[in-house]
């Protein structure tokens, strides 16, 4: 009886979140360099597997901004290294599959418990770094900087469409609230999805000189799809040289680390909302399996997605089937709308990715830091320094280096200098009570 009562809430929640999942999946696919097809495929496959088998009962997994930022670096590196598309794609598949094996092994060897040792200041720092990388990557594409191929059409038109898309994504919810549209109606008006439709109609009606989205690999039949899967499966001897393996391992480890952090940090947020406790190792096993399937199907990697998971719960999800429905509806949308994706201007997805970059970045700490006048507070300055340091190293060197060195700096400082981590809700901390005092906070993660 309980399952019968939950089916309708689960269907509605899954349908609502699937709009965001499919839109972001296409955008992340384009950003990765593998094409919208790859992103939409993963947006459908990953949530089905992880919702059925994962350690977090209510969740929405799929391509995420941090995972996609690293995938974009992988794709660019592979094509620079090999030149030949088939060899490049075999190398990409190898790295993505290796990453999925590493993720699976973190669950197999029960490493999920170590998430609590990653300081929150380090998490905030590397997430800021990922957000900056997303913005930098998209600006390079618009302007043709850093060796990137410039977008077709006028630079200013592309930039204008991208920024207009970003603003519209924020404006639509604001407008609906001002018009006092009932919440029950607003849930079926996803800002990103509606913005993409409006922007696509606008650019098409006015025939703007602008680049359009590429699906990437397009398949006319199941046979051609299988043929591509076979040709892109790692098999050429040049892929398995010592040099290539040594290049593949660090990239795979970066994706593994991101999937670990993305998924388990999101699970902590979800646990607080549901008053449940995630089984972290089971979650990692499911994420590894889902990413392995996505890799073999030529998709892009993913993890638990915080915003989509929170939205799923807020929309009234009751059982694991809600996350499965996200994947099923995304798959149906993918099959129905995939041919229409090419009508969307690339700059529109750039605007969507600008929004994704902002969502990844932490804004609460710096806003609260300056608003509350924490410049003279030693504890807050140290926290601010570690966040800035981790962000900087993430952008200019490497994610793994940023997280490892940032964590080491934090724990050395904690042992000898009394460093403390930021609180659960530091925005509400009274700055006047902290002046001249040490904070008796605790490590959050």
C-alpha positions as CSV (number, residue, x, y, z in Angstrom):
1,X,0.0,0.0,0.0
2,X,2.8,2.4,0.9
3,X,4.4,1.9,-2.6
4,X,1.1,2.6,-4.2
5,X,0.8,5.9,-2.3
6,X,4.4,6.9,-3.2
7,X,4.2,6.3,-6.9
8,X,2.5,9.6,-7.8
9,X,4.9,11.8,-5.7
10,X,7.9,9.9,-7.1
11,X,6.6,10.3,-10.7
12,X,6.1,14.1,-10.2
13,X,9.4,14.6,-8.5
14,X,11.2,12.5,-11.1
15,X,9.6,14.4,-14.0
16,X,10.4,17.8,-12.5
17,X,14.1,17.0,-11.9
18,X,14.5,15.3,-15.2
19,X,14.1,18.6,-17.0
20,X,17.1,20.0,-15.2
21,X,19.0,16.7,-15.6
22,X,18.5,16.5,-19.3
23,X,19.3,20.2,-19.9
24,X,22.4,20.1,-17.8
25,X,23.4,16.8,-19.3
26,X,23.4,18.3,-22.8
27,X,25.3,21.3,-21.6
28,X,27.9,19.3,-19.8
29,X,28.3,17.0,-22.8
30,X,29.1,20.0,-25.0
31,X,31.5,21.4,-22.4
32,X,33.3,18.0,-22.1
33,X,34.0,18.0,-25.8
34,X,32.2,14.7,-26.3
35,X,28.9,16.3,-27.5
36,X,25.4,16.8,-26.2
37,X,24.6,13.1,-27.0
38,X,27.2,11.8,-24.5
39,X,25.9,14.1,-21.7
40,X,22.2,13.3,-22.2
41,X,23.0,9.6,-22.3
42,X,24.8,9.8,-19.0
43,X,22.0,12.0,-17.5
44,X,19.7,9.0,-18.2
45,X,21.9,6.0,-17.3
46,X,23.7,7.2,-14.2
47,X,20.7,8.1,-12.0
48,X,18.9,4.8,-12.8
49,X,21.9,2.7,-11.6
50,X,22.8,4.8,-8.6
51,X,19.2,5.2,-7.4
52,X,18.6,1.5,-7.5
53,X,21.9,0.4,-5.9
54,X,23.3,3.4,-4.1
55,X,23.8,4.0,-0.4
56,X,21.8,7.2,-0.4
57,X,18.1,6.3,-0.6
58,X,16.8,9.6,-2.1
59,X,19.2,11.1,-4.6
60,X,19.7,12.3,-8.2
61,X,23.1,11.5,-9.8
62,X,24.4,12.4,-13.2
63,X,27.0,14.6,-14.9
64,X,28.2,17.4,-12.6
65,X,30.1,20.5,-13.2
66,X,33.3,19.4,-11.4
67,X,33.4,16.1,-13.2
68,X,32.8,17.7,-16.5
69,X,35.6,20.3,-16.0
70,X,38.1,17.5,-15.6
71,X,36.6,15.5,-18.5
72,X,37.1,18.5,-20.7
73,X,40.8,18.6,-19.9
74,X,41.0,14.9,-20.6
75,X,39.3,15.1,-24.0
76,X,41.4,18.1,-25.1
77,X,44.6,16.3,-23.9
78,X,43.7,13.1,-25.7
79,X,43.1,14.8,-29.0
80,X,46.3,16.8,-28.7
81,X,48.2,13.6,-27.9
82,X,46.8,11.3,-30.6
83,X,45.3,13.5,-33.3
84,X,43.5,10.4,-34.7
85,X,39.9,10.5,-33.3
86,X,39.7,6.7,-32.9
87,X,42.8,6.5,-30.8
88,X,41.9,9.6,-28.8
89,X,38.5,8.2,-28.0
90,X,40.0,4.8,-27.0
91,X,42.3,6.7,-24.6
92,X,39.3,8.7,-23.2
93,X,37.3,5.5,-22.7
94,X,40.3,3.9,-20.9
95,X,40.7,6.8,-18.5
96,X,36.9,7.0,-17.8
97,X,36.8,3.2,-17.2
98,X,39.9,3.3,-15.0
99,X,38.2,6.1,-13.0
100,X,35.1,4.0,-12.5
101,X,37.2,1.1,-11.3
102,X,39.0,3.4,-8.8
103,X,35.6,4.7,-7.6
104,X,34.4,1.1,-7.2
105,X,37.5,0.2,-5.2
106,X,37.0,3.1,-2.8
107,X,33.8,1.4,-1.8
108,X,35.2,-2.1,-2.0
109,X,38.0,-1.2,0.4
110,X,35.6,0.8,2.7
111,X,37.2,4.2,2.2
112,X,33.9,6.1,2.5
113,X,34.5,6.8,6.2
114,X,37.4,9.1,5.4
115,X,35.1,11.8,3.9
116,X,34.9,13.2,7.5
117,X,38.6,14.0,7.4
118,X,38.4,16.4,4.5
119,X,38.2,19.9,6.0
120,X,35.3,22.1,4.9
121,X,37.7,25.0,4.1
122,X,39.4,22.7,1.5
123,X,36.1,21.6,0.0
124,X,35.0,25.2,-0.4
125,X,38.4,26.1,-2.0
126,X,38.5,23.3,-4.6
127,X,34.8,23.9,-5.5
128,X,35.6,27.6,-6.1
129,X,38.5,26.5,-8.2
130,X,36.3,24.2,-10.3
131,X,33.7,27.1,-10.7
132,X,36.5,29.4,-11.9
133,X,37.8,26.7,-14.4
134,X,34.3,26.4,-15.9
135,X,34.0,30.2,-16.4
136,X,37.5,30.4,-17.9
137,X,36.9,27.5,-20.2
138,X,33.7,29.0,-21.6
139,X,35.2,32.5,-22.0
140,X,38.1,30.9,-23.9
141,X,35.6,29.2,-26.3
142,X,33.7,32.5,-26.9
143,X,36.9,34.5,-27.6
144,X,39.0,31.8,-29.1
145,X,41.7,32.1,-26.4
146,X,44.3,29.6,-25.1
147,X,44.3,27.6,-28.3
148,X,40.5,27.0,-28.2
149,X,38.6,27.2,-31.5
150,X,36.6,30.4,-31.5
151,X,32.8,30.0,-31.7
152,X,31.3,30.7,-35.1
153,X,29.7,34.1,-35.5
154,X,30.3,37.4,-33.9
155,X,32.1,37.4,-30.6
156,X,29.9,40.1,-29.0
157,X,26.7,38.3,-30.2
158,X,27.8,35.0,-28.6
159,X,28.8,36.8,-25.4
160,X,25.5,38.7,-25.3
161,X,23.4,35.5,-25.8
162,X,25.4,33.7,-23.1
163,X,25.0,36.5,-20.6
164,X,21.3,37.0,-21.5
165,X,20.8,33.2,-20.9
166,X,22.4,33.5,-17.5
167,X,20.3,36.4,-16.5
168,X,17.1,34.8,-17.8
169,X,17.7,31.7,-15.7
170,X,17.6,33.9,-12.6
171,X,14.8,36.1,-13.8
172,X,12.2,33.5,-14.6
173,X,11.8,32.2,-10.9
174,X,11.8,35.9,-9.8
175,X,9.1,36.8,-12.2
176,X,7.0,33.8,-11.3
177,X,7.2,34.7,-7.6
178,X,6.3,38.3,-8.4
179,X,3.2,37.2,-10.4
180,X,2.3,35.0,-7.4
181,X,2.2,31.8,-9.5
182,X,1.3,28.9,-7.2
183,X,4.1,26.7,-6.2
184,X,2.3,23.7,-7.6
185,X,2.5,25.4,-11.0
186,X,6.0,26.8,-10.6
187,X,7.5,23.3,-10.1
188,X,6.6,22.5,-13.7
189,X,8.3,25.6,-15.0
190,X,12.0,24.7,-14.7
191,X,14.0,27.9,-15.3
192,X,16.9,26.3,-17.2
193,X,14.6,24.3,-19.6
194,X,12.3,27.3,-20.3
195,X,15.3,29.6,-20.8
196,X,16.8,27.3,-23.4
197,X,13.5,27.2,-25.3
198,X,13.1,31.0,-25.3
199,X,16.7,31.6,-26.3
200,X,16.5,29.0,-29.0
201,X,13.3,30.6,-30.5
202,X,14.9,34.0,-30.3
203,X,18.1,33.1,-32.1
204,X,16.2,31.1,-34.7
205,X,13.6,33.7,-35.5
206,X,16.2,36.4,-35.9
207,X,18.6,34.1,-37.7
208,X,21.5,35.2,-35.7
209,X,25.0,34.5,-37.0
210,X,25.9,32.1,-34.3
211,X,27.2,28.6,-33.7
212,X,24.8,25.8,-32.9
213,X,25.3,22.8,-30.7
214,X,26.8,19.6,-32.0
215,X,25.4,16.3,-30.8
216,X,28.8,14.7,-31.2
217,X,28.6,11.1,-32.4
218,X,25.2,10.5,-34.0
219,X,23.9,7.0,-34.6
220,X,21.4,6.0,-37.3
221,X,20.8,2.6,-35.9
222,X,21.6,0.3,-33.0
223,X,24.0,-1.4,-35.2
224,X,26.0,1.8,-35.9
225,X,25.9,2.6,-32.2
226,X,27.4,-0.9,-31.4
227,X,30.0,-0.4,-34.1
228,X,31.2,2.9,-32.6
229,X,31.3,1.3,-29.1
230,X,33.5,-1.5,-30.4
231,X,35.8,0.9,-32.3
232,X,36.2,3.2,-29.3
233,X,36.8,0.3,-26.8
234,X,40.5,0.5,-25.7
235,X,42.3,-2.1,-27.8
236,X,45.1,-0.4,-29.8
237,X,48.6,-1.3,-28.5
238,X,49.6,2.4,-28.5
239,X,47.0,3.1,-25.8
240,X,48.7,0.6,-23.4
241,X,52.3,1.9,-23.4
242,X,53.9,2.8,-20.1
243,X,53.8,6.5,-21.2
244,X,50.1,6.4,-21.9
245,X,49.2,4.5,-18.7
246,X,51.2,7.0,-16.6
247,X,49.3,9.8,-18.3
248,X,45.9,8.1,-17.7
249,X,46.3,7.3,-14.0
250,X,46.5,10.9,-12.7
251,X,43.4,11.9,-14.8
252,X,41.5,8.8,-13.6
253,X,42.4,9.6,-10.0
254,X,41.2,13.2,-10.3
255,X,37.8,11.9,-11.6
256,X,37.7,9.3,-8.8
257,X,38.5,12.0,-6.1
258,X,35.8,14.3,-7.5
259,X,33.2,11.5,-7.6
260,X,34.1,10.6,-4.1
261,X,33.8,14.1,-2.8
262,X,30.8,15.1,-4.9
263,X,28.8,12.1,-3.9
264,X,29.6,11.7,-0.3
265,X,29.5,15.5,0.5
266,X,26.1,15.6,-1.2
267,X,25.0,12.5,0.8
268,X,25.8,14.4,4.0
269,X,23.5,17.2,2.9
270,X,20.7,14.8,2.0
271,X,21.1,12.9,5.3
272,X,20.4,16.1,7.2
273,X,17.3,16.7,5.2
274,X,15.9,13.2,5.5
275,X,17.3,12.3,8.9
276,X,18.7,9.1,7.4
277,X,22.3,7.8,7.2
278,X,23.9,7.1,3.9
279,X,25.9,3.9,3.5
280,X,29.0,5.6,1.9
281,X,30.7,2.5,0.7
282,X,27.6,1.2,-1.0
283,X,27.2,4.6,-2.6
284,X,30.7,4.5,-4.0
285,X,30.2,1.0,-5.4
286,X,27.1,2.2,-7.2
287,X,28.8,5.3,-8.5
288,X,31.7,3.2,-9.8
289,X,29.3,0.8,-11.6
290,X,27.3,3.6,-13.1
291,X,30.4,5.4,-14.3
292,X,31.7,2.2,-15.8
293,X,28.6,1.7,-17.8
294,X,28.6,5.3,-18.9
295,X,32.2,5.0,-20.0
296,X,31.6,1.9,-22.1
297,X,28.6,3.6,-23.7
298,X,30.7,6.6,-24.6
299,X,29.0,8.9,-22.1
300,X,30.6,11.3,-19.6
301,X,31.3,10.6,-15.9
302,X,29.0,11.8,-13.1
303,X,28.4,11.7,-9.4
304,X,25.6,12.6,-6.9
305,X,24.4,16.1,-7.9
306,X,23.7,18.3,-4.8
307,X,21.1,20.7,-6.4
308,X,19.2,18.0,-8.2
309,X,19.2,15.7,-5.2
310,X,17.9,18.5,-2.9
311,X,15.3,19.4,-5.5
312,X,14.1,15.8,-5.7
313,X,13.4,15.8,-2.0
314,X,11.8,19.2,-2.0
315,X,9.5,18.0,-4.8
316,X,8.2,15.2,-2.5
317,X,10.2,12.1,-3.5
318,X,9.3,9.1,-1.3
319,X,11.3,6.1,-2.5
320,X,14.3,5.2,-4.6
321,X,12.0,5.1,-7.6
322,X,12.0,8.9,-7.7
323,X,15.7,8.9,-8.8
324,X,15.0,6.0,-11.2
325,X,12.2,8.1,-12.8
326,X,14.6,11.0,-13.2
327,X,16.7,8.7,-15.4
328,X,13.7,7.2,-17.3
329,X,12.2,10.6,-18.1
330,X,15.6,11.9,-19.1
331,X,16.0,8.9,-21.4
332,X,12.6,9.5,-23.0
333,X,13.4,13.2,-23.4
334,X,16.7,12.2,-24.9
335,X,15.1,9.9,-27.5
336,X,12.4,12.5,-28.3
337,X,14.4,15.8,-28.3
338,X,17.9,14.7,-29.3
339,X,17.4,15.8,-32.9
340,X,16.1,19.3,-31.8
341,X,19.3,19.9,-29.7
342,X,21.1,21.1,-32.8
343,X,18.7,24.1,-33.0
344,X,20.2,25.4,-29.7
345,X,23.0,28.0,-30.0
346,X,26.3,27.0,-28.3
347,X,26.3,30.3,-26.5
348,X,23.0,29.4,-24.8
349,X,24.6,26.3,-23.2
350,X,27.6,28.6,-22.3
351,X,25.1,30.7,-20.3
352,X,23.8,27.5,-18.6
353,X,27.4,26.6,-17.8
354,X,28.0,30.1,-16.4
355,X,25.1,29.3,-14.0
356,X,26.6,25.9,-13.2
357,X,29.9,27.5,-12.4
358,X,28.2,30.0,-10.0
359,X,26.3,27.2,-8.4
360,X,29.5,25.2,-7.7
361,X,31.3,28.2,-6.2
362,X,30.8,29.2,-2.5
363,X,29.6,32.7,-2.0
364,X,28.4,32.6,1.6
365,X,31.8,32.6,3.2
366,X,33.4,35.6,1.4
367,X,30.1,37.6,1.6
368,X,29.9,36.9,5.4
369,X,33.6,37.5,5.8
370,X,33.5,41.1,4.5
371,X,30.0,41.9,5.7
372,X,30.9,41.0,9.3
373,X,34.3,42.7,9.2
374,X,36.3,39.5,9.8
375,X,39.5,41.1,8.3
376,X,41.0,41.5,11.8
377,X,39.9,38.1,13.1
378,X,42.9,35.7,13.0
379,X,40.8,32.5,12.8
380,X,38.7,33.8,9.9
381,X,41.8,35.1,8.1
382,X,43.3,31.6,8.3
383,X,40.2,30.0,7.0
384,X,40.0,32.6,4.2
385,X,43.7,31.9,3.3
386,X,43.2,28.1,3.0
387,X,40.1,28.6,0.8
388,X,42.0,31.0,-1.5
389,X,45.1,28.7,-1.5
390,X,43.0,25.6,-2.4
391,X,41.1,27.5,-5.1
392,X,44.4,28.9,-6.6
393,X,46.1,25.5,-6.7
394,X,43.0,23.9,-8.3
395,X,43.1,26.4,-11.1
396,X,46.8,26.7,-11.9
397,X,48.1,23.2,-10.9
398,X,45.9,20.3,-10.2
399,X,42.8,19.2,-8.2
400,X,44.6,16.4,-6.4
401,X,47.5,18.6,-5.4
402,X,45.0,21.2,-4.1
403,X,43.0,18.8,-1.9
404,X,46.0,16.9,-0.6
405,X,48.2,19.9,0.2
406,X,45.3,22.0,1.5
407,X,44.3,19.2,3.9
408,X,48.0,18.7,5.1
409,X,48.3,22.5,5.7
410,X,45.0,22.5,7.6
411,X,45.9,19.6,9.9
412,X,49.5,20.9,10.5
413,X,48.0,24.2,11.4
414,X,45.4,22.6,13.6
415,X,48.0,20.7,15.6
416,X,50.5,23.5,16.1
417,X,48.6,26.7,15.5
418,X,45.0,26.0,16.6
419,X,43.4,26.1,13.1
420,X,39.7,25.3,13.1
421,X,37.3,24.6,10.3
422,X,34.2,26.6,9.3
423,X,30.9,25.8,11.0
424,X,27.8,24.2,9.4
425,X,26.2,27.6,9.1
426,X,28.9,30.2,9.5
427,X,26.8,32.9,7.9
428,X,24.8,33.2,11.1
429,X,27.8,33.4,13.4
430,X,27.9,36.7,15.3
431,X,31.2,38.3,14.4
432,X,31.3,40.4,17.5
433,X,31.4,37.3,19.6
434,X,34.4,36.0,17.7
435,X,36.6,39.1,17.8
436,X,39.7,38.4,19.8
437,X,38.5,34.9,20.6
438,X,39.3,31.4,19.3
439,X,36.4,29.5,17.8
440,X,35.4,26.4,19.6
441,X,34.0,24.9,16.4
442,X,34.5,21.4,15.1
443,X,35.7,19.8,11.9
444,X,32.7,19.3,9.6
445,X,33.7,16.7,7.2
